[in-house]
């Protein structure tokens, strides 16, 4: 009888998945976009990726040593942050931009708020927005040896025609990891097959974004225009790899749908009515800040509460 009275602390159901295995899967899923970015933009893009990832890992390692905390760089979370930040940088950006961004992402957004699981926004996106505000001319200059001139989204907003197929394949200018819709969808399919993410957030994000464009874009259901909007910018990178971040997304299923719809609407507002042509990063960060409220509203009621009184 005494054995039946033993109670362990929660959680009582544990998954075999570890932080390291999940982060490893994310790194693996980002490799198609990473390899295509290097192929598309050349050696400097590769150096920028390596420097940014190394800076993120080193920042976390040094901080934990100085603070006498358990070293956690082996869980690959800092690697994922550095890689996501690198894929959001212009291919011609100087290497020090990757260093500054990585230090901000790891030190300010992640570690000073308690480390993995405590950050209030996606560290990579927080760093990207910090860099956009602080070094606007560098972060909005997408000229490189392979491509010059305006990005497809900028051209689209100016009323110019764009080659949608080039945007889907990735033969366009932009940040290192956002250009190839094909490569990003390949990586997203891997995450879905490995059961790392599901389609609640990305699906509601993309569908609500398309509906918003149909209603307010002024072109109705123009398939070429909608395809260009979906393939351009960081929409696919943001929807599948950053909006789905376990720490900064809602934990409730209803909340995830609300979160995705909010992101779709905000991205549409930024793209159609803001001065710039992109808005994924700011939309996701605003969504991250609203996650506590979304969870509060969509949290299921405890069993036995909320019923009608006799």
C-alpha positions as CSV (number, residue, x, y, z in Angstrom):
1,X,0.0,0.0,0.0
2,X,2.8,2.4,0.8
3,X,4.1,2.2,-2.8
4,X,0.7,3.4,-4.1
5,X,1.0,6.5,-2.0
6,X,4.2,7.8,-3.6
7,X,3.7,11.0,-5.5
8,X,6.3,12.6,-7.8
9,X,6.4,16.2,-8.8
10,X,5.0,17.3,-12.2
11,X,5.3,16.9,-15.1
12,X,4.1,13.3,-14.8
13,X,4.2,12.7,-18.6
14,X,7.7,13.3,-20.0
15,X,8.8,13.4,-23.6
16,X,11.9,11.7,-24.9
17,X,12.7,14.8,-26.8
18,X,15.5,17.0,-25.3
19,X,16.4,20.6,-26.0
20,X,19.4,19.4,-27.8
21,X,17.5,17.1,-30.1
22,X,14.9,19.7,-30.9
23,X,17.5,22.4,-31.6
24,X,19.5,20.0,-33.7
25,X,16.4,19.3,-35.8
26,X,15.9,23.0,-36.3
27,X,19.6,23.5,-37.4
28,X,19.2,20.6,-39.8
29,X,16.0,22.0,-41.2
30,X,17.7,25.4,-41.8
31,X,20.5,23.9,-43.8
32,X,18.7,24.0,-47.2
33,X,18.1,27.7,-46.9
34,X,21.7,28.2,-45.5
35,X,23.3,26.3,-48.4
36,X,21.2,28.1,-50.9
37,X,22.1,31.5,-49.4
38,X,25.8,30.7,-49.6
39,X,25.3,29.5,-53.2
40,X,23.3,32.6,-54.1
41,X,25.4,35.2,-52.4
42,X,28.9,33.8,-52.2
43,X,31.8,33.5,-49.8
44,X,31.1,36.6,-47.8
45,X,27.6,35.2,-46.9
46,X,29.3,32.0,-45.6
47,X,31.8,34.0,-43.5
48,X,29.0,36.2,-42.1
49,X,27.0,33.1,-41.1
50,X,30.0,31.5,-39.4
51,X,31.0,34.6,-37.5
52,X,27.4,35.3,-36.3
53,X,26.9,31.7,-35.1
54,X,30.3,31.6,-33.4
55,X,29.6,35.0,-31.7
56,X,26.3,33.8,-30.3
57,X,27.8,30.6,-28.9
58,X,30.8,32.3,-27.5
59,X,28.7,35.1,-25.9
60,X,26.6,32.5,-24.1
61,X,29.6,30.5,-23.0
62,X,31.5,33.5,-21.6
63,X,28.5,34.8,-19.8
64,X,27.8,31.5,-18.1
65,X,31.4,31.2,-17.1
66,X,31.5,34.7,-15.6
67,X,28.2,34.2,-13.8
68,X,29.3,30.7,-12.6
69,X,26.2,29.2,-14.2
70,X,25.9,25.8,-15.8
71,X,27.2,25.9,-19.4
72,X,24.3,25.3,-21.8
73,X,25.9,25.9,-25.2
74,X,25.7,22.2,-25.9
75,X,21.9,22.3,-26.1
76,X,22.4,24.2,-29.5
77,X,19.9,26.9,-28.6
78,X,22.6,29.6,-29.1
79,X,23.6,28.0,-32.4
80,X,20.0,28.2,-33.6
81,X,19.8,31.9,-32.5
82,X,23.0,32.7,-34.3
83,X,22.0,30.9,-37.4
84,X,18.5,32.5,-37.6
85,X,20.1,35.9,-37.0
86,X,22.6,35.3,-39.8
87,X,19.9,34.2,-42.2
88,X,18.1,37.5,-41.5
89,X,21.2,39.7,-42.4
90,X,21.9,41.3,-45.8
91,X,24.6,39.2,-47.6
92,X,26.9,42.2,-47.9
93,X,26.7,43.3,-44.3
94,X,30.1,43.7,-42.5
95,X,31.1,40.9,-40.2
96,X,31.0,43.1,-37.1
97,X,27.2,43.4,-37.6
98,X,26.9,39.7,-37.0
99,X,29.0,40.0,-33.8
100,X,27.0,43.0,-32.4
101,X,23.7,41.3,-33.3
102,X,24.7,38.0,-31.7
103,X,25.9,39.7,-28.5
104,X,22.6,41.6,-28.2
105,X,20.5,38.5,-28.9
106,X,22.2,36.3,-26.4
107,X,23.2,38.7,-23.7
108,X,20.3,41.2,-23.6
109,X,17.3,39.3,-25.0
110,X,18.1,35.8,-23.6
111,X,20.6,35.6,-20.7
112,X,19.7,38.8,-18.8
113,X,16.1,37.6,-18.7
114,X,17.0,34.2,-17.2
115,X,18.3,32.2,-20.2
116,X,16.5,29.6,-22.4
117,X,12.8,29.5,-21.6
118,X,12.7,32.9,-20.0
119,X,13.1,35.3,-22.9
120,X,10.1,37.4,-23.7
121,X,10.7,37.6,-27.4
122,X,12.6,35.7,-30.1
123,X,16.3,36.6,-29.5
124,X,17.2,36.5,-33.2
125,X,14.3,38.8,-34.2
126,X,15.0,41.1,-31.3
127,X,18.6,41.4,-32.4
128,X,17.5,42.0,-36.0
129,X,15.1,44.8,-35.0
130,X,17.8,46.3,-32.8
131,X,20.2,46.3,-35.8
132,X,17.6,47.7,-38.1
133,X,17.0,50.6,-35.8
134,X,20.7,51.2,-35.0
135,X,22.3,50.6,-38.3
136,X,19.5,51.2,-40.8
137,X,21.6,52.0,-43.8
138,X,23.6,48.7,-43.5
139,X,20.6,46.5,-42.7
140,X,18.5,47.9,-45.6
141,X,21.3,47.7,-48.2
142,X,20.9,44.4,-50.1
143,X,23.3,45.2,-52.9
144,X,26.0,42.5,-53.5
145,X,28.0,41.0,-56.3
146,X,25.1,38.9,-57.4
147,X,22.3,41.4,-57.2
148,X,21.9,45.1,-57.1
149,X,18.9,47.4,-56.9
150,X,15.6,47.1,-55.0
151,X,14.4,43.8,-53.5
152,X,11.3,42.2,-55.1
153,X,9.0,43.4,-52.3
154,X,10.2,47.0,-52.7
155,X,9.7,46.8,-56.5
156,X,6.3,45.2,-55.9
157,X,5.3,48.0,-53.6
158,X,6.4,50.6,-56.1
159,X,4.1,49.1,-58.7
160,X,6.8,47.4,-60.7
161,X,6.5,43.8,-62.1
162,X,8.6,41.0,-60.5
163,X,9.5,37.5,-61.6
164,X,7.5,35.3,-59.3
165,X,9.3,32.1,-60.3
166,X,12.7,33.7,-59.5
167,X,11.3,34.6,-56.1
168,X,10.1,31.1,-55.4
169,X,13.4,29.5,-56.4
170,X,15.4,32.2,-54.8
171,X,17.3,34.0,-57.6
172,X,16.7,37.4,-56.1
173,X,18.2,39.9,-53.7
174,X,17.3,39.9,-50.0
175,X,18.7,38.6,-46.7
176,X,20.8,35.5,-46.8
177,X,18.1,33.0,-45.8
178,X,14.9,34.5,-46.9
179,X,15.1,34.4,-50.7
180,X,14.4,30.7,-51.5
181,X,10.8,29.7,-50.8
182,X,11.6,26.2,-52.0
183,X,14.5,25.7,-49.5
184,X,12.5,27.1,-46.6
185,X,9.5,24.9,-47.3
186,X,11.8,21.9,-47.6
187,X,13.1,22.7,-44.1
188,X,9.6,23.3,-42.7
189,X,8.4,20.0,-44.0
190,X,11.2,18.3,-42.2
191,X,10.2,20.0,-38.9
192,X,6.6,18.9,-39.4
193,X,7.6,15.3,-40.2
194,X,9.8,15.2,-37.1
195,X,6.8,16.5,-35.1
196,X,8.8,19.6,-33.9
197,X,6.2,22.0,-35.2
198,X,2.6,21.8,-36.5
199,X,0.6,24.0,-38.9
200,X,-1.5,25.9,-36.3
201,X,0.6,29.0,-36.2
202,X,2.2,29.0,-39.7
203,X,-1.1,28.0,-41.4
204,X,-3.2,30.6,-39.6
205,X,-0.4,33.2,-40.2
206,X,-0.3,32.6,-44.0
207,X,-4.0,32.2,-44.5
208,X,-4.9,35.4,-42.6
209,X,-2.1,37.3,-44.4
210,X,-3.5,36.2,-47.8
211,X,-7.1,37.2,-46.8
212,X,-5.9,40.6,-45.6
213,X,-4.1,41.2,-48.9
214,X,-7.2,40.1,-50.8
215,X,-9.4,42.5,-48.8
216,X,-7.0,45.5,-48.6
217,X,-4.3,45.0,-51.2
218,X,-6.3,46.7,-54.0
219,X,-5.7,43.8,-56.4
220,X,-8.3,41.3,-55.3
221,X,-7.5,37.7,-55.8
222,X,-4.5,38.3,-58.0
223,X,-2.6,35.0,-57.9
224,X,0.7,36.4,-59.2
225,X,0.6,39.3,-56.7
226,X,-0.3,37.0,-53.8
227,X,2.4,34.4,-54.8
228,X,5.0,37.2,-54.9
229,X,4.0,38.4,-51.4
230,X,4.2,34.9,-50.0
231,X,7.6,34.2,-51.6
232,X,9.1,37.6,-50.9
233,X,10.7,38.8,-47.8
234,X,11.0,36.8,-44.6
235,X,7.4,35.5,-44.5
236,X,8.2,31.8,-44.8
237,X,11.3,32.1,-42.6
238,X,9.3,33.9,-40.0
239,X,6.2,31.7,-40.2
240,X,7.8,28.3,-39.9
241,X,11.0,29.0,-38.0
242,X,10.5,32.0,-35.7
243,X,6.8,32.3,-35.0
244,X,6.8,28.7,-33.9
245,X,9.5,29.2,-31.2
246,X,8.4,27.2,-28.2
247,X,9.4,29.9,-25.7
248,X,7.7,32.9,-27.3
249,X,4.6,31.4,-28.7
250,X,1.3,30.7,-26.8
251,X,1.0,27.3,-25.2
252,X,-2.7,27.0,-25.7
253,X,-4.0,25.6,-29.0
254,X,-6.7,28.4,-29.4
255,X,-4.0,30.9,-28.5
256,X,-1.7,29.7,-31.3
257,X,-4.5,30.3,-33.8
258,X,-5.1,33.8,-32.4
259,X,-1.3,34.4,-32.5
260,X,-1.0,33.3,-36.1
261,X,-4.0,35.4,-37.2
262,X,-2.6,38.4,-35.4
263,X,0.8,38.0,-37.2
264,X,-0.9,37.7,-40.5
265,X,-2.9,40.9,-40.0
266,X,0.1,42.8,-38.7
267,X,2.4,41.7,-41.5
268,X,-0.3,42.8,-44.0
269,X,-0.5,46.2,-42.3
270,X,3.2,46.7,-42.3
271,X,3.6,45.7,-45.9
272,X,0.7,47.6,-47.3
273,X,0.6,50.8,-45.2
274,X,4.0,51.2,-43.6
275,X,6.9,53.1,-45.4
276,X,8.9,49.9,-45.8
277,X,8.1,46.8,-47.8
278,X,8.6,44.2,-45.1
279,X,7.1,43.7,-41.7
280,X,7.5,40.1,-40.5
281,X,10.1,40.8,-37.8
282,X,8.1,43.6,-36.2
283,X,4.9,41.6,-36.4
284,X,6.3,38.6,-34.6
285,X,7.9,40.7,-31.9
286,X,4.6,42.5,-31.3
287,X,3.0,39.1,-31.2
288,X,5.6,37.9,-28.7
289,X,4.8,40.8,-26.4
290,X,1.1,39.9,-26.5
291,X,1.5,36.2,-25.7
292,X,0.8,36.5,-22.0
293,X,-2.5,38.3,-22.8
294,X,-3.4,35.7,-25.5
295,X,-2.7,32.9,-23.1
296,X,-4.8,34.5,-20.4
297,X,-7.8,34.8,-22.7
298,X,-7.5,31.4,-24.3
299,X,-6.5,29.3,-21.2
300,X,-9.0,26.5,-20.7
301,X,-11.0,26.6,-17.5
302,X,-10.1,24.1,-14.8
303,X,-12.4,21.1,-14.5
304,X,-15.4,21.9,-12.4
305,X,-15.2,25.7,-12.9
306,X,-17.3,27.9,-15.1
307,X,-20.4,25.7,-15.1
308,X,-23.9,27.0,-14.5
309,X,-24.9,27.4,-10.9
310,X,-27.9,25.3,-9.7
